[in-house]
Amino acid sequence: MSPQSMLLLFLIVFIYQTPSSISTQDFDFLITLGDAVDQLKDMITLVSSFSDLLWGGDKLSASAVADCLDLLDLSIDETTWAISATQEFSKRSAASASSIVRHQHDLRSWLSAVLSNQDTCNQGLSHINILLKTLIVQGMETVTSLISYGLSGIPGEYYGGEARGRNLMGVVENGYPGWVEEMDRRLLHRALGEYMNVDMVVAADGSGDFKTISSAVKSVPDKSEQRIVIYVKSGVYKENVYVHKDKWNIMLIGDGIGSTVITGDRNFVDGWTTYRSATFAVDGKKFMAKDITFENTAGPKKYQAVALRSNSDFSVFYRCEMDGYQDTLYPHSLRQFYRECIIKGTVDFIFGNGAVVFQTCQILARKPLPHQKNTITAQCRNDSNQNTGFTIQYSNITVDEVLEAEVNSLTETYIGRPWRKYSKTVVMESYLGPAIHPKGWLEWNRQKSSLSTLYYAEYKNFGPGSRLENRVNWPGFHVIETIEEAMKFTVTQLIDGESWLPGTGVKYVDIPM
């Protein structure tokens, strides 16, 4: 008997002898994801063989290849999480309705992130050697095909890329959703002088345990299951900070917006990819930040220049500021929550493909270059089965004082434009200032192909920029009429917030008014 025949016989026996532990459907899903992991590992080997050669030449090409290596590594982790979760879930003799929904949400979130990783890698390859680019893209297409197939096979109430069904979790006591521990809740709500049990202190003047944030982050144990609290004293920290994917459960606490400032100036013009230009970048899951300013000072002439990038699942940013121009805030992937934050920028300044809710935030467009239009969001969902999208709720969307002072300004400001075919952004119960263009939304470089497949919606907004009579008439634009429809884009349903937010202590509202 050939090795291939023996393997086939083993698989048949395995499937039919263990019906109580794993279903045929789950087994097919696991085989698909296993193939994807193998392909991702092969891609890392291929790309690594070229990476050292590129660092001696064009910085932008080398940066793009380094991005791909990091993203491939993240994809292996996220796919492996999906495999492990499915194996464990299949062993259960019974599961509640809520645990089934949560399991499906996890799988969909992790595989959505893998697709985002492949897309980001491809975006940065325009400047590299054509042979290497071709090899990488071909490998990426294989991974994308496998993950898309796996994503489409996840069961549950999720059709046409839109969540369906009622809120299975109910309302959490005291207005908190469920994905954060009680300890984190207490930490977030303590006053400035009450952090007696911080694990380490960063102070630029040398009065703490570390002088730089980077050195403090690197000292955190890998894959910590306990919350690690880092207090960053007031000061300006000029450094590019990277929180590695194995640095879990870090909480960064500053002395307040404008007092604790993390600043950098990496940008596209100077040879950095958008992904790697971030002043602060976090991959480790369950990251939290409070009372900190993240900024990129490159300015509008340097184009893409990220202040904060997050790939962190179950991440929270509370009372933080993200200050930049083009591409300020990059919620790249996975589930994220922003509360009482200030976000400033010009072109596409909130962009990416995370599943993200912004509540009670100040979102301020500022003056761009003379030929540019302001676009607040550029959500890049590129597969109809991804559970990603942006929701802006109870927020203030307007312009900063400089642009507001220019009474006759020709700068047009739009809520968003579709970076990818299935772009999804919802604005509800928010104030829209007079600078918002009457059309509300802008085409992506006059490309009309996504106007019927995107999902843009508004619900019960107010203010002079919220008038709907002159809004775009795209097939994908919607005015939400019912609370049931609006519920799809709340903390509970978009980011599964009740499973992780309550422990953070960050308040949120889940039921639209």
N, C-alpha and C positions, 0 to 999 in steps of 0.2 A: 504494500500500500504506500502511495506517495505521501510525503509530508503534508501536501495540500489536502489530500483526502482525509488524512488522520485529523488535521485541524478542523475540517468541516464536520467530521463525525463527532469530535469532541464538542463542538458548538451545539450540534443538534441534541446530543445527550444532555448537555448543560441546560439548555433551554427547557427541555421537556421533563427533566428530573427535578427541577427547582421552581415549579410554578408559583409556590407560595412566597418565594424570596425575591423574585424579579420577573417582571412581565416581559413578553416578547417585544412589546413597544419600547419599554425601558432598555432592553438589551440592544435593540437597533439604535436607539439614541446614544447609548454608551459606545457602541462600535464607531459611530460617526464621530463622536468627540475624541475617541482614542486615535482615530486616523488624523484628526486635526492636530492633536498634540504632537504626533510623530512628524507631521509636515512642518509644524512650527520649529521643532528642534532641528530639522534638516535646514530650515531657513537660517536659523541662528549660526549654524556651522558655516553655511555659504557666505553670509554677510560678514561674519567675523574674519574670514580669510582675506577679505578686501579692506577691512576697516583701518588697519595699521598703515596701509599704503596711502590712504587718502588724507590722513592727518598732516602729512608733509606738504600737501598742495592746497587746493581750494578749501577754505574754511567752511563755506556753506555746504559743499558736498559732504565733507567729513561730518558736519553737524547733522545732516540729513540721515546719513548712515548710522550715526550714533543714536538718533531718534528711533530708527527702525529696530535696532538691537534692544533698546529699552522697551519698546512697544511689543515686540515679539515675546520678550521675557514676561511682561505683564499678561499677555494673552495666554501663555502657558499656565500661569497661576489661575487665571479666571476660568479657563476651560477645565482645569483640574478641580477647582472648587465645584463646578457643575457636575463633574463625574462623581466626586466623593459624596456630594449631597444627594444625588440620585441613588447611589448604592445604599446609603444609609436610610433614605426614605423608603426604598423598596423593601427593606428588612422589617418594617413596621407591620404589625398585624392589623392595625387600624389607625386611622388618622382623622382628626376633626376637620370640619370644613375650613376653618381659619388657617390650620397648619398646611392644608393642601394649597390654598391660595397663596400663602407666604412662600411655600416651596416653589411654586410656579413663578412667582414674582422674582425670587432670587435667580432662578435659572435664566429667566428672560433678561434680567439686568446684567448678569455676567456675560452672557453671549452677545448682548447688545454692545457691551464694552469691547469685546473682541473685534467685532465688525468695525467699531470706531477706530480701534488701534490700527487695523489694516488700512483704513481710509487715510488716516493721518500719515502713516508711513509713505503711502503712495504720493500724497500731496508734496512731500519734500524732495522727491527724486528728480525733479526737472533738470537739475544742474549736474547730475553725476554721469559717469561713463555710461554710454548707451548700452554696452553689453551687460554691465552689472545691473543697470536699471531693468533691462528686459528679463534677466534671470530672477530678480527680486519680484517684479510685477507678476510674472508667471506663477511663482510660488504663492504670492499673496492671493491670486485668483483662486487657487486650489483651496486655500484656507477659508476664504470668503464663501466659496461654494459649500463647503462642508458645514460651516457654522450657520449659514443661512438655512440650509436644510434642517439642521438641528433645531434652530429657532422656530421654524415654521411648524415643527412637530410637537411643540410644547402644548399640551392640552389646557383647557380652561376657558373662561369667558373673556376672550380677547379676539375680536374680529376686525378685519380691515385696519389694523393698527390702532384701534380705539378700545379702551377698557370698557367693559360692561359689567353690570351687576351692582348690587347695593353695597353699602359700607358694612363689611362683615365684622369689623372690629368694635363698632360703637364709638362713643365719645369718651375720651380719657379724662379722668378726674383732674380738676384744677387747670384744664386747658392744655395739657401736655400730651403729645403723641408718644408712641411706645418704644422707640428704638434707643433710648439712652438710659443709663443706670441712675439710680437715685443719688449716688455720690456725685455724678456729673451735674445733676440738677442743682445740687447744693453749691457746687463749685462755681457754676455760672452766675449764681445769684448772690454770691458773697460780695460784700463791699471791698474796696481796694485794700484796706488794711487787715483783712480777715484771712488771708491766705497763709495760714500757719504751717501747713503741711505740704508745701511745695517740695518737689523732689530736687530741683536745682534752680539756680538763679543766674541769669545772664545780665551782665552790666558792662557797658563799654568802658567805664572808668576803672575797672578792675576790682570793684567792691563785691562781686559775686563769685560764683563757682567757675564761670566762663566769661570770656570777653566777647565771644561771637556766638550767634545763634546756631551756626553750622556745627561748631564743635560740641555744643550741648546736644543737638539732635543726634549726632554720630555716637554719642556716649550712651544713648538709650538702648537697652537690651533688645535684640531682635525678637519680633513676634510676641511682644509683651501682651499678656491677657489682662494686665492691670493698667489702670490709667496712670500715665506719667505726666506730671504737671511741671511745666517749665515757665517760670516767671521771668519776663523780659522787662527790665527797668527802663524808664524813659530814656530816650536817646535816639540818635540816628545811626542805624546799622547798615552801612554800605556793603552789602554782600548778596550774592546769589545763593539762596538757600535751597537745598534739595532734600526732601524727606523721602528716603528710600522706601521701596515697596515692603520691606521687612520691618519697618519702624511703625508698629501699630500703637494705637491708643495714646497718641501724644496730644496733650492739651497745652496750647501756647497762650499765655495771658500777659497782656501788656498793661501800660498805665493809661491807656486811652488813645482815641483817634488823635493824631497830630502830636502825641507825646512819645509813643513808641512807634518808630517809623523804620520799616525795612525797605531799602531803596536800591535801585540798580538802573542801568541804562542799556542793557542789551537790546538789539533791534535787528530787523531784516537788512537794512542798508549796510550795516557793519558786518554782515556775514553770518548772522544767526538765523536758524529757522524760527518760524513763529513759535513752535513747540518749545524750543530750547531757549527762547529769549526771556522766559519768565524770571522775574526777580525772586519770586517764591514759588516753588513747585512741590506738590505733595502727591505721592503715590500710596503711602501707607494708609491702611484703612482705619476708620473711626477717628480721623483727625478732627480736632476742634481748635478754634481760635477765637479770642475775645479781646476787644479793646486795642486793636492794632491797625496801623496804616501800612498797606502794601502799595508801593508805587514804582512806576517806571518813568524815568525822567527824560527819555530819549526825545520826546516831543513829536509833533505831527509830521515833520519833514523826514523822520526816520521810518515812517510807515509802521509795519507790524512790530509792536513792542508790548509784551504781556507783563502786567504787574503780578497777577496771581493765576496759576494754573493748578487745578485739582483733578486728579484721577482717583480720589479717595472715596471708597464706598462708605456710606453712612457718615459723611462729613458735615460739620456745622460751623458756620461763620456768624458770630454774634457781635453786633456793635463794632464791626470792622469797616475800614475804608479801602477801596480799590481805586487807585488814582493813576490815570494814564490818558492816552489819546486813542490811537487805533488799536483794537484788540486788547483792551484793558484786562478783562476778566474772561478766563478760559475754563469754564466747567466742562472739562473734556469728556468725561464719561462717569457712569454710575450715579448713585443717589446722593443728593446734596441739598442742604437747607441753609438759606441765608435770611437772617432776621436783623432788622434795624441797622442795615449796612448802608454806606454811602458809596455809590458807584459812579465814576466819572469817565467820560471818553467821547470819541467822535465816531469813527467808522467801525461798525460791527463790534461795538465795545463790550457786549456780552455775547459770547459765541461759543460753540462747541456742541457736543451731543450727549450731555448728561441728562438725567431725569432730575430736574431742579425746580424747587419752589422758592420764590423770593417773597417775603412778607414784611410789610411796614418798612420798606427801604426807600431811600432817596436816590433816584436815578437821574443823573444830570448830564445832558449833552453839553459839549463845550465847543468852542470855535475850531473848526477844522482848517485844512488848507483851502485856498480860494476856489479850487475846482471840485472840492469834495462835498458830498451830502452826508449828513449825519444819519446813521442807522443804528438804533439802539441794540437790536438783537440780530443775530445771524445763526439760527439754530440749524444743525446739519444732520438731521435724521435721514438716513439713506436706505433704509429697508422698512417696508411697511409693518413688519412684525416686531420692530424694536419698540420697547416701552419707554422711550425717551421723549423729552420735550421740556419746554420752559413754561412755568406759570408765574406771573407777576400779580400779586394780590395785596390789597390794602396799601399800595405804595404811591409815591409821589413822583411822577414822570414829567420832567420839565428841562430847563436849560440853566446853566450856571450864570452867575452875575455878569460875567464879561459878555457873553452872547446875548443875554437879556437886555443889556444896556445899548446894544446896537439896534435901535428901533427900525432902521431901514435895512437890516441885514438880509442878504440874499441867500443865506444858508437855509437849506431845507432839512427838516428833521423828521424822520419816520420811525415808527415803532419797530419795524424790522423788515428783513428781506430773506428770501429762502436760499440758504447756502447749498442745500441738497434737495432732492426730489420730494422727500416726505417731511420737510421741515414742519415743526409743530411749536406754536407759541400761542399762549392764551393770556390775555390781560383782563383782570376782573376786579371790580370794586376798588378802582384806583383813580387818583386824580391825574388827568392829562392836561398839561398846561397849554397856553395859546400857541406855542412854537410848533406843536405837533401838526404836520401837514394834514389838510382835510382828507386826503386819500388814505392816510394812516399807514399804508404799507407800500413797499417799493419792489419792483421786479429786480431780479439778480441780473445785472448787465443786459437788460432787455430780453432775457431768455424767458419764453413763455411756456416751456415744456413742463414746469412744475406747478403751474397755477391751478391745475385741477387736482393734483395729488397732495399738495401741502394741506396743513390744517392750521389756519389762523382764526382766532375767535376773540370776541370782546363780550363782556358781561357786566352790566350795571356800573360802568365807569361814569365819572363826572368831571366837570371842568370844561373850559372852552375848547380843548383839543379832543373831547370825547364825542362830539357830534357825529352822527352816523350817516347823514343824508348824502355826503359826497365821498363815502368810503369806496374802495376798489370793489368792482363787481366780479371778482374772480370766483370760479366754482369752489375753490378751496377756502374762501373766506366765509365766516359764519358770525351771525349775531346770536348768541346763546339766549334762549327765551325761558328756559326752565331751570329750577334749582337742581333737578335730577341730572341734567346735562352738565351743569357747572361742577357738580360733585366729582366728575371724572378727572378733574384737573386740580384737585385739592391735595393736601399733604398725605392723606390716607391712601388715595388711589393712585396718584402719580408716582410718589416716592415711597409708598408703603411705610409712611412715617410713624404710624402707631406701633410698629414693631421695634422702633429704635430711637425715636426722638424723645419720649418722655424722660428717659434716664439722663438726657443732656441737661435738662432744666431749662431749655429754651422754650418759651411760650410759643404757641401757634394756634391758629384758628382753622378748623377743618370744615365747618358747615357754612357755605355762603349765606349771606343775608338775603 
